[in-house]
Amino acid sequence: MKVLGIDTSTKTTAIGLIEDNEVLCDYNLAGRIAHSESVTDMIEEIFRKFEFTLDDIDLIAVGIGPGSFTGLRIGITIAKVMAFALDKDVIGVSSLVANGMSDYGIVATIVDARRGNVYASIIKNEEKPEILFEDEILSFEKFKGELNKYEEITISGLDGDKFIEKIKGGKLSKNKNMRGANIAKLGLLDYEKNGPMDAFNLVPNYLKISQAEAQYEKNHENSK
């Protein structure tokens, strides 16, 4: 089964192609904001080199975040258009979980959500990723309480280096960039377990801080 993976949740545009569980291609462009242009160009280049057509794809997997609001909308829109136009199955997966799949053992993925908050997840990655802490936006100080449950933990994500010195027992991943192949792998796992998603219901995972945390931030700012 050939699966195309797409992620635009960060400044890195990540496209991957797998067949069953074998990685055929992993293509990243770091620091790119114009996702709408780079995604289509990258897909065309991959298929040209492999002499594939979009008709050869069985499943389209796309990262639904959390992450950049604008980036997520672009990647998901492209995936939905392709699914409708080509009558292909599509599935959305956690960008944070996919990011952590480049490492083994206990892995936390951290993305700076500003104002002391982070998008975060924790997985145990062996043959398949087991979710230990589901995607959430929360203060980094609060998330440290989750991280402290583990004697050793790998810190992944583009912003991991901002926080690594504050994490006891943490080591920084050498594979912090998003990989499109991980999106494709996670999509295939979810597809085999749950089947495809309704493309109409495929939407970004815009996590928001709780009302209590928002009020705390507001009060803290007013006290300055």
C-alpha positions in Angstrom: 0.0 0.0 0.0 1.5 3.3 -1.1 0.9 6.2 1.3 1.7 9.9 0.8 2.5 11.9 3.9 2.1 15.7 4.1 2.9 18.0 7.0 2.9 21.8 7.1 2.4 22.3 10.8 5.8 24.0 11.2 8.1 26.1 9.1 9.4 22.9 7.6 7.4 21.5 4.7 7.6 17.7 5.0 6.6 15.2 2.3 7.1 11.5 2.6 6.2 8.4 0.6 6.1 4.8 1.9 5.0 1.5 0.4 3.7 -0.7 3.2 6.2 0.2 5.9 9.2 0.8 3.6 10.3 4.4 3.2 10.6 5.3 -0.4 11.2 9.0 0.0 11.6 11.7 2.8 11.7 15.2 1.5 11.9 18.3 3.8 12.3 22.0 3.1 13.2 23.8 6.3 12.4 27.4 7.0 9.8 27.7 4.2 6.6 29.7 4.8 5.1 29.4 1.3 3.8 25.9 2.0 1.1 26.0 -0.8 3.9 26.3 -3.4 6.4 24.0 -1.9 4.0 21.1 -1.2 2.8 20.8 -4.8 6.3 21.3 -6.2 7.8 18.7 -3.8 5.1 16.1 -4.6 5.6 16.6 -8.4 9.4 16.2 -8.0 9.0 13.0 -5.9 6.6 11.4 -8.4 8.7 12.4 -11.4 11.8 10.7 -9.9 9.9 7.5 -8.9 7.9 7.5 -12.2 4.7 7.3 -10.1 1.5 9.1 -10.8 -1.0 10.3 -8.1 -3.3 7.4 -9.3 -0.7 5.0 -7.8 -1.3 6.4 -4.3 -3.6 4.4 -2.1 -3.8 6.7 0.9 -3.1 10.3 1.7 -2.0 11.1 5.3 -1.7 14.6 6.6 -0.6 16.1 9.9 -3.4 18.0 11.5 -1.3 19.7 14.1 -1.2 21.3 16.5 1.1 24.0 15.1 1.0 26.9 12.7 -2.7 27.9 12.0 -1.9 29.0 8.5 0.4 26.2 7.7 -2.1 23.5 8.9 -4.9 24.9 6.8 -2.7 24.8 3.7 -1.6 21.2 4.1 -5.0 19.9 5.0 -6.7 21.7 2.1 -4.2 20.2 -0.3 -4.8 16.7 1.1 -8.5 17.1 0.9 -8.5 18.4 -2.7 -6.3 15.5 -3.8 -8.6 13.0 -2.0 -11.7 14.4 -3.6 -10.2 14.9 -7.1 -8.6 11.4 -7.2 -11.1 9.6 -5.1 -8.5 8.5 -2.6 -8.8 7.7 1.1 -7.4 10.3 3.4 -6.6 10.4 7.1 -5.4 13.0 9.6 -2.8 12.3 12.2 -1.1 14.1 15.1 1.9 16.1 14.0 3.4 15.9 17.5 3.2 12.1 17.7 4.6 11.7 14.1 7.5 14.0 15.1 8.4 11.8 18.0 8.5 8.6 15.9 12.1 9.3 14.7 13.4 8.2 18.1 12.9 5.1 20.3 11.8 4.8 23.9 10.1 7.5 25.8 9.9 10.6 23.6 8.3 14.0 24.3 7.6 16.4 21.4 7.6 20.1 22.4 6.6 23.1 20.2 6.7 26.6 21.6 3.2 28.0 21.8 4.4 31.3 23.3 3.7 33.1 26.6 5.2 30.2 28.5 3.0 27.6 26.9 3.9 24.6 24.8 2.2 22.2 22.5 3.3 18.8 23.8 2.9 15.1 23.7 4.7 12.0 25.1 4.9 8.6 23.4 6.6 5.3 24.0 7.9 4.4 20.6 8.9 0.9 19.9 7.4 -1.1 17.1 4.4 1.2 17.2 3.9 4.5 19.1 2.0 4.2 22.3 0.5 7.5 23.5 1.4 8.3 27.1 0.3 12.0 27.1 -2.1 13.1 24.4 -1.6 16.3 22.4 -2.2 19.3 24.7 -1.4 23.0 25.0 -0.3 23.9 28.6 2.3 25.9 30.4 5.8 24.4 30.2 6.0 24.5 34.0 2.9 22.3 34.2 4.3 19.9 31.5 7.5 19.5 33.4 5.4 17.6 36.0 4.6 15.0 33.3 8.3 14.9 32.1 9.5 14.3 35.7 7.6 11.0 35.7 10.4 9.5 33.6 14.0 9.0 34.5 15.2 9.3 30.9 13.3 11.0 28.1 14.2 12.1 24.6 13.0 15.6 23.7 12.0 16.1 20.1 10.4 18.9 18.1 11.8 22.0 16.5 11.8 23.9 19.8 13.2 21.2 22.0 16.5 22.9 22.3 14.8 25.9 24.0 13.7 23.8 26.9 16.2 20.9 27.2 18.3 22.5 30.0 15.2 22.7 32.2 14.3 19.0 31.8 15.8 16.6 34.3 16.9 13.4 32.6 16.2 14.8 29.2 18.3 14.3 26.1 17.8 16.2 22.9 16.8 14.3 19.8 19.1 14.3 16.8 16.0 14.0 14.6 14.0 17.0 15.6 12.8 18.0 12.2 9.4 16.7 11.0 9.5 13.8 8.6 6.8 13.2 6.0 7.5 9.5 6.1 6.5 9.5 9.8 3.2 11.1 8.9 2.7 8.4 6.3 3.6 5.6 8.7 1.3 6.9 11.4 -1.4 7.4 8.8 -1.1 3.8 7.7 -1.2 2.5 11.3 -4.4 4.5 12.0 -5.9 3.5 8.7 -5.4 -0.2 9.4 -6.9 0.2 12.8 -9.8 2.6 12.1 -10.2 2.9 8.4 -10.2 6.2 6.4 -11.6 9.5 7.6 -14.5 11.4 6.0 -12.6 14.1 4.1 -15.4 16.6 4.9 -14.6 16.2 8.6 -10.8 16.5 8.3 -9.9 19.7 10.1 -6.9 21.1 11.9 -6.4 20.3 15.6 -6.3 23.9 16.9 -5.6 23.4 20.6 -6.4 26.2 22.9 -5.4 26.9 26.5 -8.1 26.4 29.1 -10.2 29.3 30.3 -8.5 29.1 33.7 -5.0 29.3 32.2 -6.0 32.2 30.0 -7.4 34.1 33.0 -4.2 33.4 34.9 -2.1 34.8 32.0 -4.3 37.8 31.8 -4.1 38.5 35.5 -0.3 37.9 35.5 0.1 40.4 32.6 -2.1 43.0 34.4 0.1 42.7 37.5 3.2 43.7 35.7 
